[in-house]
Amino acid sequence: MLKSEYSVRPFTSGELAFEYLSKNKADLILLDYQMPSMTGLELLDKLQKEPNTREVPVIFLTSNVDSDCEVEVLDRGAVDYITKPIRQRALLTRVRLQLELQVHRKQLEALVVERTKNLYAAYNKLKAREDITLSMLAKATELRDHDTGDHIERTTEFVRIIVSHLMANPKLGYTFTEEVADDVIRSAKLHDLGKIALPDNILLKPDKLTPEEFSIVKEHTLQGELFLSEFVRKMDDSFLDTARDIAYGHHERWDGSGYPQGLKGEDIPLSARIVALADVYDALTSVRPYKHSLAHAEALQIILDGTGTHFDPYLVTVFKEHADDFNNVVQHYAMHSITA
């Protein structure tokens, strides 16, 4: 019935058919319900488990007119059910229909793959553009400050180390979704955004600040929060929320002695607690016009001494575990600076 229009490979048992299909491709399988040794349903189940056959349409041929039998084979993955005696015209029509459907299905899958590929390309381009914009904004902030070198890049890498540890070692109260983890790392660049609004005579002062001047510097947390809140109101976006939490809270202290709100413990957003530790470590190991840089061992001890007062105790344990990684970041950027 089929050989006049199609290339047909007949088999007298399920075992022989399965062996053939394990090495060869088929566009359509016609399967008898009752077969010796292995039943049609048993072969169908095996075909459904194999990657190279699970997508091949299967039509059952059977003399059983029981509706429950028909429902069962369709539920198990067959695409059609033909009862005997088989009429050639009906068989050819239904085979042709299933082959055409398979062609359309493959074309649709190819289209979905192509569209998905294009969407990913567009997304990656937008994300790259967004990252460049963030870096430009962060650099603009850094240019107005007396921080030297690659403060923003180093701090971001320190944050990445801590966040990566938290993602790999889930702990109650210290977990992120992948999206939020990415937001924390990227928005760490904007932690000092509010310094754009501070006067040059204070930001660029080469000497230690007076108490009055330092009070003005502390306002950069408020300025950063105000700046980002304006955009949060216009757009519901987790990145902007995270950036605002960090800009506003990265100078809060675990014991409540920080600013601008004097938040204590877990009332401080986790993202801000992470950046607080990263920011201080970078400040300790960096040169400023009014101070020299500390060696890694000295900076490590100061961070450890701040456990439970300045810093979240658990984050300090994470920092201690990755202290060498922090030092490697410092050494990498020092080498880069010398080479440049």
C-alpha positions in Angstrom: 0.0 0.0 0.0 2.8 2.4 0.8 5.7 1.4 -1.5 4.2 3.1 -4.5 4.8 6.5 -2.9 7.3 6.0 -0.1 10.5 4.2 0.8 9.4 1.5 3.3 11.5 -0.6 5.7 9.3 -3.5 7.1 10.2 -5.5 10.2 8.7 -8.6 11.6 9.3 -7.8 15.3 9.7 -4.8 17.6 13.3 -5.9 18.5 14.4 -5.8 14.8 12.7 -2.4 14.3 14.3 -0.9 17.4 17.7 -2.2 16.4 17.4 -0.6 12.9 16.1 2.7 14.4 19.1 2.9 16.7 21.4 3.3 13.7 19.0 4.8 11.0 16.5 7.6 10.7 12.8 7.4 9.9 10.3 10.1 9.0 7.3 8.0 10.2 6.7 4.8 12.1 3.7 2.5 11.6 3.4 0.1 14.5 1.1 -2.8 15.0 -0.6 -3.1 18.4 -0.1 -6.9 18.7 3.3 -8.2 17.9 5.3 -11.3 19.0 7.7 -11.0 21.9 7.4 -7.2 22.3 4.0 -5.4 22.0 3.5 -2.2 20.1 3.1 -0.3 23.4 6.3 -1.6 24.7 8.2 -0.6 21.6 6.5 2.8 21.7 7.7 3.4 25.2 11.3 2.5 24.2 11.1 4.8 21.2 9.9 7.7 23.4 12.9 7.3 25.6 15.5 7.6 22.8 16.6 11.1 21.6 16.8 10.0 17.9 13.3 8.5 17.8 11.1 10.4 20.4 10.2 13.1 17.9 9.3 10.6 15.0 5.5 10.4 14.6 4.0 6.9 15.3 0.7 5.6 13.8 -0.8 2.5 15.4 -2.4 -0.2 13.3 -4.7 -2.5 15.2 -7.8 -4.6 14.9 -8.9 -3.5 18.4 -11.8 -1.1 18.2 -11.9 -0.4 22.0 -11.9 3.3 22.6 -9.9 2.9 25.8 -7.2 1.3 23.7 -7.2 4.2 21.3 -6.9 6.7 24.2 -4.0 4.7 25.7 -1.9 4.7 22.6 -2.5 8.4 22.0 -1.6 9.2 25.6 1.6 7.2 25.3 2.8 9.3 22.4 1.2 8.0 19.2 -0.1 10.6 16.7 -2.8 8.5 15.1 -4.7 5.2 15.4 -5.9 3.2 12.4 -8.2 0.2 12.8 -8.1 -2.9 10.6 -9.0 -3.8 7.9 -6.8 -1.1 6.5 -8.0 0.8 3.4 -5.2 1.9 1.2 -6.7 5.4 0.4 -7.4 6.1 4.1 -3.9 4.9 5.0 -2.1 7.0 2.3 -4.1 10.1 3.3 -3.3 9.8 7.0 0.3 9.0 6.4 0.6 12.0 4.0 -1.1 14.2 6.6 1.3 13.2 9.4 4.4 13.6 7.2 3.2 17.1 6.2 2.6 18.0 9.8 6.1 16.8 10.7 7.6 19.0 8.0 5.6 22.0 9.3 6.6 21.1 12.9 10.3 21.1 11.9 10.0 24.3 10.0 8.3 25.9 13.0 11.0 24.6 15.3 13.7 26.0 13.0 11.9 29.4 13.0 11.7 29.4 16.8 15.4 28.6 17.0 16.2 31.4 14.6 13.9 33.9 16.3 15.3 32.9 19.7 18.9 33.4 18.4 18.0 36.9 17.1 16.3 37.8 20.4 19.4 36.6 22.4 21.6 38.7 20.0 19.4 41.8 20.5 19.3 41.2 24.3 23.1 40.8 24.5 23.6 44.0 22.5 21.2 45.9 24.8 22.9 44.5 27.9 26.3 45.4 26.6 25.1 48.9 25.8 23.6 49.1 29.3 26.9 47.9 30.9 28.8 50.5 29.0 26.4 53.2 30.1 26.8 52.1 33.7 30.5 52.1 33.5 30.5 55.6 31.9 28.3 56.9 34.7 30.5 55.2 37.3 33.6 56.7 35.7 32.0 60.2 35.8 31.5 59.7 39.5 35.1 58.6 40.0 36.5 61.6 38.0 34.9 64.0 40.5 36.4 62.2 43.5 40.0 62.0 44.8 39.9 58.2 44.6 42.8 57.1 42.4 43.2 54.1 40.1 40.5 51.5 39.4 38.5 51.8 42.6 35.1 51.0 40.9 36.5 48.0 39.0 38.2 46.6 42.1 35.2 47.1 44.3 33.0 45.4 41.8 35.3 42.4 41.6 35.3 42.1 45.4 31.5 42.2 45.4 31.5 39.5 42.7 33.7 37.2 44.9 31.3 37.5 47.8 28.1 37.1 45.7 29.5 34.1 43.9 30.2 32.4 47.2 26.7 33.1 48.5 25.2 31.7 45.3 27.3 28.6 45.6 26.7 28.1 49.3 23.0 28.9 50.0 22.3 30.1 53.6 19.1 31.4 55.1 19.1 35.2 54.8 22.0 35.2 52.4 20.4 34.0 49.1 19.8 35.7 45.8 18.1 34.8 42.6 20.5 34.8 39.6 18.9 38.0 38.4 19.3 39.8 41.7 22.9 38.5 42.1 23.7 40.0 38.7 22.0 43.2 39.8 24.1 43.5 42.9 27.4 43.0 41.1 26.6 45.4 38.3 25.0 48.1 40.5 28.0 48.0 42.9 29.6 50.4 40.3 27.1 53.1 41.3 27.6 53.0 45.1 29.2 56.4 45.2 26.9 58.0 42.5 25.7 60.7 44.9 29.2 62.2 45.0 28.4 63.9 41.7 26.3 66.3 43.7 29.1 67.3 46.1 31.2 70.4 45.8 34.7 70.2 44.3 36.4 72.0 47.1 35.5 69.1 49.4 35.8 66.1 46.9 39.2 67.3 45.6 40.7 68.4 48.9 44.1 66.8 49.2 44.1 66.9 53.1 42.0 65.2 55.7 38.5 66.6 55.9 37.2 68.6 58.8 34.2 67.3 60.7 32.0 69.8 58.9 33.3 68.8 55.5 32.9 65.1 56.3 29.3 65.8 57.2 28.8 67.2 53.7 30.5 64.1 52.2 28.1 61.9 54.1 25.3 63.4 52.1 26.4 61.5 49.0 24.3 58.6 50.2 21.2 60.8 50.3 22.0 62.3 46.9 22.5 58.8 45.4 19.2 57.6 46.8 17.4 60.7 45.5 18.9 60.4 42.1 18.0 56.7 41.7 14.6 57.1 43.3 13.6 59.4 40.5 14.1 56.6 38.0 12.6 53.9 40.3 9.4 55.9 40.2 9.4 55.9 36.4 10.3 52.2 35.9 9.7 49.1 38.0 13.1 47.5 37.7 15.0 45.3 40.2 18.4 46.7 39.1 17.4 50.2 40.0 16.0 49.1 43.4 19.2 47.3 44.2 21.4 50.2 43.0 19.3 52.6 45.3 19.7 50.2 48.3 23.5 50.1 47.8 23.9 53.9 47.2 21.8 54.7 50.3 23.1 52.0 52.6 26.7 51.1 51.9 27.9 53.3 54.8 25.6 51.7 57.4 27.2 49.6 60.1 26.2 46.3 61.5 26.0 47.8 65.1 23.9 50.7 64.0 26.6 53.4 64.2 26.7 54.1 60.4 24.9 56.6 58.2 22.6 58.0 56.9 19.8 56.1 58.8 21.8 54.3 61.5 20.3 51.0 60.4 21.4 47.9 62.4 22.0 44.3 61.5 19.7 42.7 59.0 17.7 45.9 58.6 20.5 46.9 56.3 19.9 45.5 52.8 22.2 42.5 52.1 23.5 44.2 48.9 24.6 47.2 50.9 26.3 45.1 53.6 28.3 43.4 50.8 29.4 46.6 49.2 30.3 48.1 52.6 32.9 45.4 53.2 34.2 45.6 49.6 34.4 49.4 49.6 36.3 49.5 52.9 38.8 46.8 51.9 39.5 48.8 48.7 39.9 52.0 50.6 42.4 50.4 53.0 44.5 48.9 50.3 44.5 51.9 48.0 46.6 55.1 48.0 44.8 58.4 48.6 46.3 61.9 48.6 46.0 62.0 52.4 47.1 58.4 53.2 49.2 55.5 52.0 47.9 52.1 51.1 47.9 49.3 53.7 49.3 45.8 53.0 46.8 43.0 52.6 47.6 41.5 56.0 46.9 44.9 57.7 43.7 45.4 55.8 42.6 41.8 56.6 43.1 42.4 60.3 41.1 45.6 60.3 38.2 43.9 58.5 38.3 41.0 61.0 38.4 43.6 63.9 35.2 45.1 62.5 33.3 41.9 62.8 29.9 42.5 64.4 30.5 46.3 64.7 31.2 47.6 61.2 30.6 44.5 59.2 28.1 41.6 59.0 29.8 38.7 60.8 28.8 36.1 58.3 30.1 38.2 55.4 33.4 38.6 57.2 33.7 34.8 57.4 33.1 34.7 53.6 35.7 37.5 53.1 38.2 35.6 55.3 37.7 32.4 53.3 38.4 34.3 50.1 41.0 36.7 51.4 43.6 35.5 48.9 41.2 36.2 46.1 40.7 39.8 47.3 44.5 40.2 47.4 44.8 38.7 43.9 42.5 41.4 42.6 44.6 44.1 44.2 47.8 42.7 42.8 46.2 42.3 39.3 45.2 45.9 39.1 48.5 47.1 40.6 50.3 45.2 37.9 47.9 46.5 35.3 48.6 50.1 36.5 52.4 49.6 36.4 52.2 48.1 32.9 50.0 50.9 31.7 
